[in-house]
């Protein structure tokens, strides 16, 4: 019998408090010393007067931090195109190194991790997926849940063969019913044990629907929870199921302290469904959800976003001073006693949405793997561009060849951002050789007869978004009547103008602004 539904969204003021808290905490830049403190004895009785869910059994207090990511979608470093060019594995590594010591750190990824988008079809998606998994493991992610788009880059068997990070999914199985992944995993950190149940969404694209069989998430979650041991410190669901399915799991399945999911139908705030907290991870790896927790109850006791921000911030400051200041040590003991009373019989947390912004730039251990992957992409692009094209397959002529017959259209294009700003933006960022940028800022990258080896000569021919980026390769036209310009389609544009990198893209209004459509530009006499 389903539990009665009780939908509660955190208020806008709570969201504001979360953001203010994140800013205030980020300003405390001096890393605190590593110290060991002993929490005071637990109270004999637990007050039930506090707001929130009823308290559960009292257990020894334990600090824990959980860092959440999801919908990274193959983005390995920040793209400079969006208004907020956040993200990247190097920045994430540096952020994690700077976190206050609020307990051992566990990192989880909700999936949709590997496939960047159709702008990278000219690459080997498997190579990008391998690099992303390597980088994910390097920054310390212990468990992840494969999602539908991940199947476009790797088979389930390839994902399962990677032991770091551990892939888990209770909802995906093979055609014969056997499990493709463990339904759950236990992540350990400094003696704490966190049970993680994977909840993968159903594939929707023709290329992936036949690769897995999908179980109902409620049934799969119940079965996975039953297999977990009793001696855990926290039990969470993790994955990329749709909002409705996440809500059903929260309503109908007993045993989760919280659910961590990818971005769904536009929720701007965490939500609570039948006492179960549901936290969504920001997309594209541009922010990291960091959750300091003080666990004072059993593993399934609902996680509450009620760890007082001011007390947590005060505790961090006192930890900084306690090693050398007797008064700070006394104040620290009092602050810990205060939190102990609040957390007895409860699992409390604080949510910090941390941007991976330019203040985190600098050297990181992941740099070597990032550069290795980008070199591999450039080498592969050069190899493919030098390959003889299949018979009857057109190659690239470059925009210079188009001007002979299409002078008006060329003049129109010359005044657009595709002709000017698209390349100039890379020049200003010193990114003209960056394999992550070239597919969308050049023409024919990695295609037969297109841009391959990066030299001044090849860049002069293929830089910017030229005619053939929109109309297809045209070498041999007009002598060969079989080679004709292709119409500009919205699908082709969205290869680069995707929601992440071009959130304001509108095909109808962008088309005349960014292409040769509309004829020669109007000229005014001086």
C-alpha positions, 0 to 999 in steps of 0.5 A: 500500500503506497504511503500517503503523499506529502509534497513539500518544496523548500521555500524561496527564502531557504534557497536564498539562505543556501546561496548566501551560505555558499558565498559566505563559506567560500570566503573562508579561504584559509584551510583549517588545520587537521584536528581531532575532537571528541563529541560530548555524550549524547542526551538521554532523551530526544526532543520531539518539538523541533520542526521536520520529521519525527526523530529516530533512534539515537546513534553516535554522532558522525560527520560526513560530507557528500559531493554530488555531480550529474549530467556532466555530459562529457564536458571535461573543461569549461567552455567559454561560450556560455554566460557563466563559463563554469565547470571542468575537472581541474576546477573540481579537483581544486574545489574538493581540496579546499573543502573544510574538514566536515568529516570524510568525503564521499563523491557520487555521480548521478549519471548522464556522464559520458556523451557530450552531444551531437557536436562531437560526432566527428570524434570517437565517443568511446575515447571521450567516454574513457577519458571522462571516466578516468577523470571522474575516478581521478577526482575521487568519485566512488560510485555513478549510475549510468544514464540513457545518453551514456549508452551512446558512448559505451556498452553496459559491459564496457561500463561494468568492466570499469571498477573506478568509479563503480557503476551501479544500477538496480533498474537496468538488466540484460534481455535475459534478466541478468544484472548488468551492474550491481544493484547497489554498492557500499562506499566507505570513507574513514570507517563510515559506510554509505549504501548507494542504490542505482536508479537508471532511467529508461533509454529513449533514443533508437540507438539505445532502447534495445541495449537494456531492459528496464525494471520499474524503479519502485520494485527495483529499489525495494529489492536492492534495499533488501540486499543491503546490510544493516550496519550502514551509516546512511542509505541513499538512492542515486540516479537519473530517473524521471521526476515522477519516478523519483517521487514514486520511489520516495512515496512507496519505498521505505529505507532511503534517507535521501534521493540524489538525481539529475536535473528533472523538470525544472525544479530550482530547489530541493524538494521533500516527498513523504519526508524523503529529501530529493536533491538534484545535481546541476547540469554540465558539471558547472556546479558541485552540490556539497552536503556536510552532514551530521548523522545522529540516527540510523541509516534510513532516517530521513535526511533533513536540510536543517543543519544550522548554517550559522552554527556550522560556520562558527564550528569551522572557525573554531576548528581553525583556532582550537589547535593553539587557543584554549578559549577556542577549544572551550568554545568548540566543545560548547558548539559541538554540544549544541549541535549534538543536541540538535542532531540526536536522533536525526540526520541533518545536512546543509546544502552548498551549491558551489560554482566551478568558476575561474577563481579555481583555475590553477594546476591540478593532477588531472591536467595530464589526462586532459592534455592526453585526451586533447592530443588524441583528438587532434591526432585523430582529426588529422588522420581523418582529414587526410583520408581519401574520401569514399567514392562520390563523397564530396569534400570541402572547398572552403568559403573562398571557393563559394564567393565566385558564384555567391557573392551576395550571400558571402557578403551577408555571412561576412557580417555575422558572428559566425564569420567574425566572433566565432573565431575571434573568441578563440583568439582572445582566449588563446584557444585556437588549438584547443580540441574542445573548441575547434569542432564548433568554431571551425569548418570540417574539423576531423572530416575528410578534406576538412580541418586536420593538422593545425597549422597557420595555413589550415586555420586560414582555410577552415577557421570560423563557421563557414558556408560548408559548416551549414550547407555541407561539403561542396568541393566539385560543385557546380560542375558535379550536379549531384553535389548540392547545398543542403538546407540549414536545419535546426537539428544541425544548428543545435549540434553546437547551439545546445541548451548548455552552451547557447541557452538563448538559441532560437532557430528562427531568430538566429538564422538571419543573424548568423547565416547567409540567409536574406541575401546581401546586407543593406548598404547605406551611402556615407 
